[in-house]
């Protein structure tokens, strides 16, 4: 597999080294800063090239037309977006992945065709929220090639879903509750499975259904706070 990594900072450097260590992978690091590129070349060799990862001519020169995975991880969201769009639409790269420094840009990246995004801020916040007893909707992953995401939900006191079987819930279209975790451990639910306050639910939902699911399992709109008791 041929992989191009645009951005030779700490993130790009680390990703490239990890990928290079895997058998059967050819990796090129693209770094726009000449001094940084020279430093990286001294450290890890010819896999580093100096150039602009948003320029068509340069990307053609480094073989983007045969690239299997294109990763843009600079500190500039605009550069990452443009680089991925050029790779996707100019060279028909099958899979693109971009670092998103401002989480507010994440939806824009997806709407403009970037296959996957990485947001350090969002990942850290998800870990923090997952440790809070009142957490409601925690995104776990996006399903590539669709508008679906896997989320972790915690049922709260007063929620419309509390005490009801799944078959009676008004779930958003394309929503699937795939796992329920309670005091007895995880189980695959059926239509007759009753949800209780404090239950943890793993579900697949459309990206635009998060607010509806939040109200269903908390009874509160986005931005409001609530709490979950320790027991039922």
KEPA-145210 format. One record per residue (C-alpha): x negated, y, z; residue number from 1. Coordinates in pm, whole numbers, m for minus. Example, Ala and Ser with C-alpha at 12.3 -4.5 7.8 and 13.67 -1.06 7.14 Angstrom:
2
+--------+--------+--------+-----+
:      X :      Y :      Z :   n :
+--------+--------+--------+-----+
:  m1230 :   m450 :    780 :   1 :
:  m1367 :   m106 :    714 :   2 :
+--------+--------+--------+-----+
! end
This chain:
232
+--------+--------+--------+-----+
:      X :      Y :      Z :   n :
+--------+--------+--------+-----+
:      0 :      0 :      0 :   1 :
:   m128 :    345 :    m94 :   2 :
:    m50 :    612 :    166 :   3 :
:   m116 :    985 :    145 :   4 :
:   m126 :   1186 :    467 :   5 :
:   m106 :   1564 :    424 :   6 :
:   m254 :   1738 :    726 :   7 :
:   m581 :   1647 :    892 :   8 :
:   m506 :   1780 :   1238 :   9 :
:   m487 :   1564 :   1549 :  10 :
:   m161 :   1401 :   1435 :  11 :
:   m265 :   1333 :   1077 :  12 :
:   m611 :   1216 :   1179 :  13 :
:   m467 :    970 :   1429 :  14 :
:   m202 :    836 :   1192 :  15 :
:   m453 :    786 :    912 :  16 :
:   m698 :    598 :   1135 :  17 :
:   m424 :    367 :   1259 :  18 :
:   m305 :    297 :    904 :  19 :
:   m657 :    247 :    773 :  20 :
:   m714 :    m20 :   1036 :  21 :
:   m430 :   m228 :    891 :  22 :
:   m524 :   m476 :    622 :  23 :
:   m419 :   m396 :    268 :  24 :
:   m370 :    m21 :    316 :  25 :
:   m546 :    252 :    119 :  26 :
:   m518 :    591 :    288 :  27 :
:   m601 :    943 :    170 :  28 :
:   m600 :   1240 :    411 :  29 :
:   m533 :   1578 :    247 :  30 :
:   m660 :   1878 :    444 :  31 :
:   m620 :   2238 :    323 :  32 :
:   m883 :   2389 :    552 :  33 :
:  m1228 :   2341 :    400 :  34 :
:  m1417 :   2341 :    729 :  35 :
:  m1181 :   2089 :    887 :  36 :
:  m1195 :   1869 :    577 :  37 :
:  m1576 :   1868 :    585 :  38 :
:  m1572 :   1778 :    954 :  39 :
:  m1335 :   1489 :    892 :  40 :
:  m1540 :   1363 :    598 :  41 :
:  m1849 :   1347 :    817 :  42 :
:  m1653 :   1149 :   1073 :  43 :
:  m1443 :    907 :    866 :  44 :
:  m1577 :    931 :    512 :  45 :
:  m1440 :    954 :    159 :  46 :
:  m1077 :    901 :    254 :  47 :
:  m1060 :   1276 :    329 :  48 :
:  m1008 :   1526 :     46 :  49 :
:   m992 :   1904 :     59 :  50 :
:   m690 :   2056 :   m113 :  51 :
:   m334 :   2187 :    m99 :  52 :
:    m79 :   1910 :    m47 :  53 :
:    200 :   2124 :   m194 :  54 :
:     37 :   2175 :   m537 :  55 :
:    148 :   1950 :   m821 :  56 :
:   m190 :   1943 :   m998 :  57 :
:   m376 :   1852 :   m682 :  58 :
:   m130 :   1580 :   m585 :  59 :
:   m162 :   1437 :   m934 :  60 :
:   m541 :   1430 :   m892 :  61 :
:   m520 :   1224 :   m571 :  62 :
:   m292 :    966 :   m732 :  63 :
:     47 :   1056 :   m589 :  64 :
:    214 :    886 :   m887 :  65 :
:    105 :    550 :   m738 :  66 :
:    175 :    646 :   m377 :  67 :
:    400 :    411 :   m175 :  68 :
:    436 :    629 :    135 :  69 :
:    386 :   1005 :    154 :  70 :
:    345 :   1160 :    501 :  71 :
:    330 :   1536 :    566 :  72 :
:    228 :   1627 :    922 :  73 :
:     88 :   1979 :    912 :  74 :
:    182 :   2241 :   1173 :  75 :
:    387 :   2426 :    909 :  76 :
:    743 :   2297 :    855 :  77 :
:    771 :   2478 :    522 :  78 :
:    455 :   2315 :    389 :  79 :
:    570 :   1971 :    504 :  80 :
:    907 :   2013 :    336 :  81 :
:    762 :   2136 :      6 :  82 :
:    496 :   1864 :      1 :  83 :
:    756 :   1591 :     51 :  84 :
:    988 :   1739 :   m212 :  85 :
:    706 :   1757 :   m468 :  86 :
:    610 :   1396 :   m392 :  87 :
:    970 :   1274 :   m409 :  88 :
:   1095 :   1467 :   m711 :  89 :
:    770 :   1529 :   m898 :  90 :
:    609 :   1187 :   m857 :  91 :
:    903 :    962 :   m765 :  92 :
:    746 :    851 :   m438 :  93 :
:    989 :    602 :   m288 :  94 :
:    947 :    699 :     77 :  95 :
:    855 :   1036 :    230 :  96 :
:    810 :   1120 :    597 :  97 :
:    768 :   1469 :    744 :  98 :
:    670 :   1612 :   1079 :  99 :
:    928 :   1866 :   1201 : 100 :
:    780 :   2114 :   1445 : 101 :
:   1108 :   2299 :   1501 : 102 :
:   1387 :   2045 :   1578 : 103 :
:   1642 :   2287 :   1433 : 104 :
:   1499 :   2213 :   1087 : 105 :
:   1555 :   1838 :   1108 : 106 :
:   1897 :   1830 :    940 : 107 :
:   1772 :   2060 :    663 : 108 :
:   1485 :   1823 :    586 : 109 :
:   1724 :   1533 :    547 : 110 :
:   1970 :   1730 :    335 : 111 :
:   1684 :   1824 :    102 : 112 :
:   1580 :   1463 :     48 : 113 :
:   1309 :   1383 :    303 : 114 :
:   1360 :   1017 :    392 : 115 :
:   1241 :   1028 :    753 : 116 :
:   1142 :   1295 :   1003 : 117 :
:    932 :   1302 :   1319 : 118 :
:   1006 :   1563 :   1584 : 119 :
:    775 :   1554 :   1885 : 120 :
:    998 :   1795 :   2076 : 121 :
:   1308 :   1587 :   2012 : 122 :
:   1130 :   1264 :   2105 : 123 :
:   1012 :   1410 :   2436 : 124 :
:   1358 :   1549 :   2513 : 125 :
:   1518 :   1213 :   2437 : 126 :
:   1286 :   1047 :   2687 : 127 :
:   1364 :   1311 :   2950 : 128 :
:   1740 :   1292 :   2893 : 129 :
:   1737 :    912 :   2906 : 130 :
:   1614 :    927 :   3267 : 131 :
:   1900 :   1152 :   3379 : 132 :
:   2209 :    981 :   3519 : 133 :
:   2436 :   1232 :   3344 : 134 :
:   2294 :   1176 :   2996 : 135 :
:   2561 :   1141 :   2731 : 136 :
:   2433 :   1101 :   2374 : 137 :
:   2069 :   1009 :   2314 : 138 :
:   1959 :    962 :   1950 : 139 :
:   1749 :    646 :   1913 : 140 :
:   1684 :    629 :   1539 : 141 :
:   1811 :    727 :   1195 : 142 :
:   1901 :    455 :    947 : 143 :
:   1704 :    518 :    631 : 144 :
:   1904 :    567 :    315 : 145 :
:   2226 :    659 :    496 : 146 :
:   2378 :    933 :    707 : 147 :
:   2403 :    699 :   1004 : 148 :
:   2214 :    706 :   1332 : 149 :
:   2181 :    475 :   1632 : 150 :
:   2267 :    644 :   1962 : 151 :
:   2269 :    558 :   2331 : 152 :
:   2584 :    671 :   2516 : 153 :
:   2670 :    673 :   2887 : 154 :
:   3040 :    659 :   2979 : 155 :
:   3139 :    924 :   3232 : 156 :
:   3413 :    987 :   3488 : 157 :
:   3729 :   1122 :   3325 : 158 :
:   3626 :   1020 :   2972 : 159 :
:   3910 :    927 :   2734 : 160 :
:   3734 :    593 :   2669 : 161 :
:   3708 :    495 :   3038 : 162 :
:   3914 :    188 :   3129 : 163 :
:   4023 :    120 :   2771 : 164 :
:   3942 :   m170 :   2537 : 165 :
:   3737 :    m78 :   2231 : 166 :
:   4022 :   m172 :   1994 : 167 :
:   4234 :    107 :   2143 : 168 :
:   3975 :    383 :   2100 : 169 :
:   4005 :    644 :   1826 : 170 :
:   3650 :    599 :   1700 : 171 :
:   3513 :    814 :   1417 : 172 :
:   3506 :    651 :   1074 : 173 :
:   3204 :    423 :   1014 : 174 :
:   3136 :    397 :   1389 : 175 :
:   3027 :     61 :   1528 : 176 :
:   2977 :    m14 :   1899 : 177 :
:   2712 :   m285 :   1881 : 178 :
:   2604 :   m334 :   2244 : 179 :
:   2743 :   m262 :   2592 : 180 :
:   2518 :   m269 :   2899 : 181 :
:   2670 :   m281 :   3246 : 182 :
:   2576 :   m421 :   3587 : 183 :
:   2578 :   m773 :   3445 : 184 :
:   2337 :   m690 :   3163 : 185 :
:   2380 :   m645 :   2787 : 186 :
:   2656 :   m805 :   2584 : 187 :
:   2788 :   m785 :   2230 : 188 :
:   3137 :   m635 :   2265 : 189 :
:   3460 :   m739 :   2100 : 190 :
:   3781 :   m548 :   2046 : 191 :
:   3909 :   m651 :   2390 : 192 :
:   3596 :   m534 :   2573 : 193 :
:   3696 :   m268 :   2828 : 194 :
:   3455 :     20 :   2884 : 195 :
:   3395 :    141 :   3239 : 196 :
:   3239 :    453 :   3389 : 197 :
:   2863 :    409 :   3401 : 198 :
:   2848 :    164 :   3109 : 199 :
:   2568 :    224 :   2860 : 200 :
:   2678 :    186 :   2498 : 201 :
:   2459 :    146 :   2189 : 202 :
:   2649 :    256 :   1881 : 203 :
:   2596 :    334 :   1513 : 204 :
:   2765 :    662 :   1421 : 205 :
:   2768 :    907 :   1129 : 206 :
:   2552 :   1214 :   1188 : 207 :
:   2856 :   1443 :   1189 : 208 :
:   3044 :   1234 :   1449 : 209 :
:   2822 :   1312 :   1749 : 210 :
:   3054 :   1579 :   1890 : 211 :
:   3359 :   1355 :   1859 : 212 :
:   3178 :   1068 :   2032 : 213 :
:   3052 :   1302 :   2304 : 214 :
:   3406 :   1411 :   2389 : 215 :
:   3529 :   1052 :   2378 : 216 :
:   3278 :    926 :   2633 : 217 :
:   3253 :   1238 :   2853 : 218 :
:   3580 :   1426 :   2809 : 219 :
:   3370 :   1741 :   2767 : 220 :
:   3259 :   1940 :   2460 : 221 :
:   2897 :   1991 :   2363 : 222 :
:   2714 :   2211 :   2613 : 223 :
:   2932 :   2125 :   2912 : 224 :
:   2793 :   1921 :   3200 : 225 :
:   2926 :   1618 :   3382 : 226 :
:   2801 :   1342 :   3606 : 227 :
:   2814 :    966 :   3627 : 228 :
:   2862 :    790 :   3961 : 229 :
:   2622 :    513 :   4055 : 230 :
:   2896 :    249 :   4057 : 231 :
:   3237 :    185 :   3914 : 232 :
+--------+--------+--------+-----+
! end
